[in-house]
């Protein structure tokens, strides 16, 4: 199983947030936000299907071109924050895997 620390950068203002994504047994995986007050809620579950991370909370955020079993440190891609619920800006983001956990 693979666990990664991922840096999100808002395309609008370069604000950054760190999230951890954890591979677990079964179809649901776990994520948590490391950066204080960036997302509310700050943890939950996600489905990793079709190279996309989509939390189970509708209209929250997603990472495109991300496969938890295939990324490595330095992997990058696009994504979108639909509703952070807190201080992180909504809109397009870029993601980068910064380390293995």
Backbone as a printed PyTorch tensor [residue, N CA C, xyz], in Angstrom:
tensor([[[  0.8370,  -1.1810,   0.0000],
         [  0.0000,   0.0000,   0.0000],
         [  0.8850,   1.2480,   0.0000]],

        [[  0.3810,   2.2980,  -0.6110],
         [  1.1480,   3.5260,  -0.8040],
         [  0.5120,   4.6800,  -0.0410]],

        [[  1.3430,   5.4550,   0.6220],
         [  0.8910,   6.6500,   1.3390],
         [  1.7680,   7.8110,   0.9090]],

        [[  1.1400,   8.9510,   0.6270],
         [  1.8720,  10.0790,   0.0590],
         [  1.4980,  11.3940,   0.7190]],

        [[  2.4600,  12.2900,   0.8090],
         [  2.2040,  13.6820,   1.1770],
         [  2.1550,  14.4780,  -0.1190]],

        [[  1.0800,  15.2380,  -0.3010],
         [  0.8340,  15.9570,  -1.5510],
         [  0.6740,  17.4490,  -1.2570]],

        [[  1.3750,  18.2640,  -2.0310],
         [  1.2510,  19.7110,  -1.9190],
         [  0.2960,  20.1990,  -2.9990]],

        [[ -0.7190,  20.9440,  -2.5810],
         [ -1.6460,  21.5760,  -3.5170],
         [ -1.2760,  23.0410,  -3.6300]],

        [[ -1.2660,  23.5600,  -4.8460],
         [ -1.0000,  24.9810,  -5.0760],
         [ -2.1640,  25.5640,  -5.8530]],

        [[ -2.7970,  26.5910,  -5.2870],
         [ -3.9140,  27.2590,  -5.9640],
         [ -3.3720,  28.0370,  -7.1510]],

        [[ -3.9510,  27.8250,  -8.3200],
         [ -3.5080,  28.5370,  -9.5140],
         [ -3.7890,  30.0350,  -9.4150]],

        [[ -4.7790,  30.4260,  -8.6070],
         [ -5.1830,  31.8330,  -8.5410],
         [ -4.1710,  32.7110,  -7.8060]],

        [[ -3.5890,  32.1820,  -6.7160],
         [ -2.7020,  33.0370,  -5.9080],
         [ -1.4920,  32.3040,  -5.3280]],

        [[ -1.2270,  31.0970,  -5.7980],
         [ -0.0870,  30.2840,  -5.3490],
         [ -0.1570,  29.8920,  -3.8740]],

        [[ -1.3140,  30.0300,  -3.2350],
         [ -1.4550,  29.5480,  -1.8530],
         [ -1.2630,  28.0350,  -1.8510]],

        [[ -0.6190,  27.5170,  -0.8010],
         [ -0.3120,  26.0930,  -0.7320],
         [ -1.0090,  25.4370,   0.4490]],

        [[ -1.3200,  24.1570,   0.2750],
         [ -1.8510,  23.3230,   1.3490],
         [ -1.2350,  21.9430,   1.1980]],

        [[ -1.0550,  21.2680,   2.3080],
         [ -0.5000,  19.9160,   2.3090],
         [ -1.5840,  18.9480,   2.7480]],

        [[ -1.7430,  17.8620,   1.9710],
         [ -2.6490,  16.7850,   2.3510],
         [ -1.8780,  15.4750,   2.3190]],

        [[ -2.2780,  14.5400,   3.1620],
         [ -1.7490,  13.1790,   3.1410],
         [ -2.8330,  12.2780,   2.5820]],

        [[ -2.4480,  11.4020,   1.6480],
         [ -3.3760,  10.4170,   1.1030],
         [ -2.8330,   9.0380,   1.4710]],

        [[ -3.7060,   8.1940,   2.0330],
         [ -3.3090,   6.8990,   2.5400],
         [ -4.1110,   5.7930,   1.8720]],

        [[ -3.3910,   4.8520,   1.2980],
         [ -3.9880,   3.6830,   0.6650],
         [ -4.3970,   2.7030,   1.7610]],

        [[ -5.6380,   2.2590,   1.7290],
         [ -6.1240,   1.2860,   2.7090],
         [ -6.7350,   0.1070,   1.9640]],

        [[ -6.9610,  -0.9880,   2.6690],
         [ -7.5960,  -2.1490,   2.0500],
         [ -9.0200,  -1.8040,   1.6480]],

        [[ -9.4530,  -2.3370,   0.5270],
         [-10.8070,  -2.0730,   0.0630],
         [-10.8530,  -0.8920,  -0.8860]],

        [[-12.0440,  -0.5300,  -1.3350],
         [-12.1730,   0.5240,  -2.3490],
         [-12.0110,   1.9480,  -1.8020]],

        [[-12.1570,   2.1280,  -0.5010],
         [-12.0570,   3.4740,   0.0780],
         [-10.6780,   3.6840,   0.6880]],

        [[-10.0970,   4.8470,   0.4340],
         [ -8.8230,   5.2390,   1.0040],
         [ -9.0640,   6.4450,   1.9070]],

        [[ -8.0320,   6.8480,   2.6470],
         [ -8.1870,   7.9580,   3.5880],
         [ -7.3160,   9.1400,   3.1800]],

        [[ -7.7740,  10.3360,   3.5340],
         [ -6.9890,  11.5460,   3.3350],
         [ -7.1480,  12.4250,   4.5680]],

        [[ -6.1260,  13.2780,   4.8040],
         [ -6.2320,  14.2750,   5.8680],
         [ -5.4300,  15.4940,   5.4560]],

        [[ -5.9130,  16.6430,   5.8560],
         [ -5.2420,  17.8980,   5.5600],
         [ -4.2590,  18.2040,   6.6840]],

        [[ -3.0070,  18.4310,   6.3300],
         [ -1.9670,  18.7430,   7.3070],
         [ -1.9580,  20.2410,   7.6040]],

        [[ -2.2470,  21.0580,   6.6140],
         [ -2.2510,  22.5160,   6.7620],
         [ -3.4830,  22.9540,   7.5550]],

        [[ -3.2380,  23.6690,   8.6560],
         [ -4.3510,  24.1360,   9.4920],
         [ -5.3070,  25.0280,   8.7090]],

        [[ -6.5950,  24.7900,   8.8960],
         [ -7.6710,  25.6330,   8.3700],
         [ -7.7330,  25.7350,   6.8460]],

        [[ -7.0920,  24.8290,   6.1260],
         [ -7.1750,  24.8940,   4.6640],
         [ -8.4720,  24.2730,   4.1560]],

        [[ -8.8950,  23.1630,   4.7520],
         [-10.1130,  22.4730,   4.3370],
         [-10.9530,  22.1210,   5.5480]],

        [[-12.2600,  22.2620,   5.4170],
         [-13.2040,  21.7990,   6.4270],
         [-14.2720,  20.9890,   5.7020]],

        [[-14.4320,  19.7100,   6.0220],
         [-13.6900,  18.9410,   7.0000],
         [-12.2310,  18.7570,   6.5670]],

        [[-11.3760,  18.3780,   7.5230],
         [ -9.9550,  18.2620,   7.2190],
         [ -9.4780,  16.8200,   7.0900]],

        [[-10.4140,  15.8890,   7.0100],
         [-10.0630,  14.4910,   6.7580],
         [-11.2840,  13.7620,   6.2390]],

        [[-11.0420,  12.5990,   5.6450],
         [-12.1540,  11.8190,   5.1300],
         [-11.6730,  10.6520,   4.2970]],

        [[-12.5630,  10.1390,   3.4790],
         [-12.2590,   9.0110,   2.6060],
         [-12.3580,   9.4580,   1.1600]],

        [[-11.6670,   8.7210,   0.2770],
         [-11.7600,   9.0180,  -1.1420],
         [-11.6970,   7.7340,  -1.9500]],

        [[-12.1750,   7.8400,  -3.1690],
         [-12.1110,   6.7570,  -4.1380],
         [-11.0340,   7.1280,  -5.1450]],

        [[-10.1610,   6.1610,  -5.4720],
         [ -9.1080,   6.3850,  -6.4540],
         [ -9.4520,   5.5610,  -7.6890]],

        [[-10.2560,   6.1360,  -8.5710],
         [-10.6670,   5.4350,  -9.7830],
         [-10.3570,   6.2970, -10.9860]],

        [[-10.0230,   5.6640, -12.0770],
         [ -9.7970,   6.3590, -13.3480],
         [ -8.7820,   7.4910, -13.1870]],

        [[ -7.7080,   7.2120, -12.4060],
         [ -6.6140,   8.1680, -12.2240],
         [ -7.1120,   9.5010, -11.6780]],

        [[ -8.0300,   9.4200, -10.7280],
         [ -8.6030,  10.6290, -10.1390],
         [ -8.8860,  10.3540,  -8.6650]],

        [[ -8.4990,  11.2640,  -7.8080],
         [ -8.8370,  11.1790,  -6.3900],
         [-10.0560,  12.0580,  -6.1700]],

        [[-11.1390,  11.4610,  -5.6960],
         [-12.3760,  12.1940,  -5.4720],
         [-12.8730,  11.8840,  -4.0630]],

        [[-12.7750,  12.8280,  -3.1090],
         [-13.3420,  12.5940,  -1.7790],
         [-14.8350,  12.3160,  -1.8560]],

        [[-15.3260,  11.6120,  -0.8640],
         [-16.7250,  11.2000,  -0.8760],
         [-17.6890,  12.3200,  -0.5610]],

        [[-17.1770,  13.4640,  -0.1290],
         [-18.0370,  14.6230,   0.1010],
         [-18.2740,  15.2900,  -1.2520]],

        [[-19.5020,  15.3870,  -1.7240],
         [-19.7350,  15.9590,  -3.0500],
         [-19.2250,  17.3960,  -3.1680]],

        [[-18.7420,  17.7200,  -4.3440],
         [-18.3190,  19.0940,  -4.6700],
         [-17.2700,  19.6310,  -3.7080]],

        [[-16.2830,  18.8390,  -3.3890],
         [-15.2520,  19.2610,  -2.4510],
         [-13.9600,  19.5700,  -3.2040]],

        [[-13.1820,  18.5540,  -3.5720],
         [-11.9650,  18.7460,  -4.3560],
         [-11.6380,  17.4450,  -5.0670]],

        [[-10.7610,  17.5270,  -6.0580],
         [-10.3140,  16.3120,  -6.7300],
         [ -8.9190,  16.5300,  -7.2970]],

        [[ -8.1760,  15.4220,  -7.4200],
         [ -6.8750,  15.4100,  -8.0670],
         [ -7.0040,  14.5920,  -9.3370]],

        [[ -6.6710,  15.1830, -10.4790],
         [ -6.7230,  14.4740, -11.7540],
         [ -5.3490,  13.8850, -12.0660]],

        [[ -5.3250,  12.8340, -12.8720],
         [ -4.0880,  12.1550, -13.2810],
         [ -3.2980,  11.6630, -12.0770]],

        [[ -3.9860,  11.2600, -11.0110],
         [ -3.3520,  10.7730,  -9.7860],
         [ -3.8110,   9.3500,  -9.5490]],

        [[ -2.8800,   8.4070,  -9.5170],
         [ -3.1810,   7.0270,  -9.1500],
         [ -2.3080,   6.7020,  -7.9480]],

        [[ -2.9160,   6.4390,  -6.8190],
         [ -2.1760,   6.2630,  -5.5680],
         [ -1.1350,   5.1500,  -5.6630]],

        [[ -1.3500,   4.1700,  -6.5500],
         [ -0.4060,   3.0650,  -6.6900],
         [  0.6780,   3.3380,  -7.7270]],

        [[  0.5760,   4.4140,  -8.4840],
         [  1.5340,   4.6750,  -9.5560],
         [  2.3360,   5.9560,  -9.3990]],

        [[  1.8760,   6.9050,  -8.5750],
         [  2.6400,   8.1470,  -8.4160],
         [  3.9200,   7.8700,  -7.6450]],

        [[  4.8210,   8.8100,  -7.7010],
         [  6.0590,   8.7460,  -6.9380],
         [  6.4370,  10.1680,  -6.5380]],

        [[  7.4360,  10.3010,  -5.6850],
         [  7.8820,  11.6300,  -5.2860],
         [  8.2570,  12.4180,  -6.5340]],

        [[  7.7190,  13.6130,  -6.6510],
         [  7.9540,  14.4630,  -7.8110],
         [  6.8520,  14.4260,  -8.8460]],

        [[  5.9290,  13.4390,  -8.7610],
         [  4.7990,  13.3920,  -9.6930],
         [  3.9620,  14.6540,  -9.5340]],

        [[  3.4070,  15.1570, -10.6420],
         [  2.5970,  16.3710, -10.6340],
         [  1.3570,  16.1860, -11.4980]],

        [[  0.4070,  17.0810, -11.3220],
         [ -0.7850,  17.0500, -12.1510],
         [ -1.7410,  18.1670, -11.7740]],

        [[ -2.8770,  18.2090, -12.4720],
         [ -3.9010,  19.2330, -12.2110],
         [ -4.9550,  18.7330, -11.2300]],

        [[ -5.7710,  19.6480, -10.7740],
         [ -6.8910,  19.2990,  -9.9130],
         [ -7.8360,  20.4760,  -9.8040]],

        [[ -8.7640,  20.3600,  -8.8900],
         [ -9.7740,  21.4070,  -8.7240],
         [-10.2730,  21.3830,  -7.2860]],

        [[-10.4150,  22.5490,  -6.6840],
         [-11.0810,  22.6820,  -5.3940],
         [-12.4350,  23.3220,  -5.6890]],

        [[-13.4890,  22.5910,  -5.3740],
         [-14.8340,  23.0800,  -5.6440],
         [-15.3850,  23.8750,  -4.4660]],

        [[-15.0740,  23.4260,  -3.2590],
         [-15.5340,  24.1240,  -2.0520],
         [-14.6650,  23.6780,  -0.8930]],

        [[-13.6900,  24.5140,  -0.5230],
         [-12.7590,  24.1340,   0.5510],
         [-13.4290,  24.1620,   1.9130]],

        [[-14.4580,  24.9880,   2.0730],
         [-15.0980,  25.1250,   3.3640],
         [-14.2870,  25.9580,   4.3350]],

        [[-13.1390,  26.4660,   3.8860],
         [-12.2780,  27.2390,   4.7820],
         [-11.4180,  28.2080,   3.9820]],

        [[-10.1490,  28.3290,   4.3390],
         [ -9.3020,  29.4020,   3.8080],
         [ -8.6610,  29.1140,   2.4500]],

        [[ -8.5960,  27.8570,   2.0230],
         [ -7.9480,  27.5610,   0.7480],
         [ -8.8510,  27.9990,  -0.4110]],

        [[ -8.2790,  28.6720,  -1.4230],
         [ -9.1250,  29.1990,  -2.5140],
         [ -9.7750,  28.0940,  -3.3550]],

        [[-10.9820,  28.3460,  -3.7890],
         [-11.6510,  27.4530,  -4.7350],
         [-11.1020,  27.7120,  -6.1260]],

        [[-11.1490,  26.6880,  -6.9820],
         [-10.6990,  26.8410,  -8.3550],
         [ -9.6050,  25.8450,  -8.7010]],

        [[ -9.0090,  26.0170,  -9.8820],
         [ -7.9820,  25.0870, -10.3450],
         [ -6.7560,  25.0740,  -9.4270]],

        [[ -6.1770,  23.9090,  -9.2790],
         [ -4.9500,  23.7340,  -8.4950],
         [ -3.9790,  22.8560,  -9.2810]],

        [[ -2.7390,  22.8890,  -8.8620],
         [ -1.7770,  21.8860,  -9.3070],
         [ -1.3610,  21.1090,  -8.0700]],

        [[ -1.0520,  19.8310,  -8.2470],
         [ -0.6040,  18.9990,  -7.1310],
         [  0.7840,  18.4560,  -7.4330]],

        [[  1.5250,  18.1760,  -6.3510],
         [  2.8660,  17.6050,  -6.4610],
         [  3.0890,  16.6830,  -5.2700]],

        [[  3.5390,  15.4530,  -5.5400],
         [  3.8720,  14.5220,  -4.4670],
         [  5.2140,  14.9460,  -3.8870]],

        [[  5.2440,  15.2780,  -2.5940],
         [  6.4730,  15.7830,  -1.9840],
         [  7.2330,  14.7290,  -1.1950]],

        [[  6.5350,  13.6900,  -0.6960],
         [  7.2630,  12.6100,  -0.0270],
         [  6.3620,  11.4140,   0.2040]],

        [[  7.0020,  10.2710,   0.3800],
         [  6.2940,   9.0570,   0.7660],
         [  6.1340,   9.0680,   2.2800]],

        [[  5.0300,   8.5320,   2.7520],
         [  4.7820,   8.4650,   4.2020],
         [  4.9640,   7.0340,   4.6800]]])
